[in-house]
């Protein structure tokens, strides 16, 4: 039972992190090289997918 609750909490945290990385990650002109924006979005999508899987499994 406790593993179930921990999985849901981790899922929610990963969803929030993924949404932050997709929506609020700094744009290219801010301070980073060009490729970092796409990397941030990719990490966000992966985190979001894992979070949704953990939340609904």
C-alpha positions in Angstrom: 0.0 0.0 0.0 2.8 2.4 0.9 4.5 1.7 -2.5 1.3 2.7 -4.2 1.2 6.1 -2.5 4.9 6.7 -3.1 4.4 5.9 -6.8 1.5 8.4 -7.1 3.6 11.2 -5.3 6.6 10.6 -7.6 4.3 10.6 -10.6 2.8 14.0 -9.6 6.2 15.4 -9.0 7.5 14.2 -12.4 4.4 15.6 -14.1 5.0 19.0 -12.5 8.7 18.9 -13.4 7.9 17.9 -17.0 5.4 20.7 -17.4 7.9 23.2 -16.0 10.5 22.0 -18.5 8.2 22.1 -21.4 6.5 25.4 -20.6 8.9 27.5 -18.6 12.4 26.4 -19.6 14.4 29.5 -20.6 14.5 30.3 -24.3 17.6 30.3 -26.4 18.2 34.0 -26.3 18.4 34.0 -22.5 21.7 32.5 -21.5 22.2 29.1 -23.0 23.4 27.6 -26.3 20.9 26.8 -29.0 20.6 23.0 -28.4 19.7 23.3 -24.8 16.1 24.5 -25.5 15.3 21.3 -27.4 17.1 19.2 -24.8 15.0 20.8 -22.0 11.8 20.2 -24.0 12.8 16.5 -24.6 13.6 16.0 -20.9 10.2 17.6 -20.0 8.3 15.3 -22.4 10.1 12.2 -21.0 9.5 13.2 -17.4 5.8 14.0 -18.2 5.4 10.6 -19.8 6.9 8.7 -16.9 4.9 10.8 -14.4 1.6 10.0 -16.2 2.5 6.3 -16.3 3.3 6.3 -12.6 0.2 8.2 -11.7 -2.2 6.0 -13.7 -0.6 2.6 -13.1 
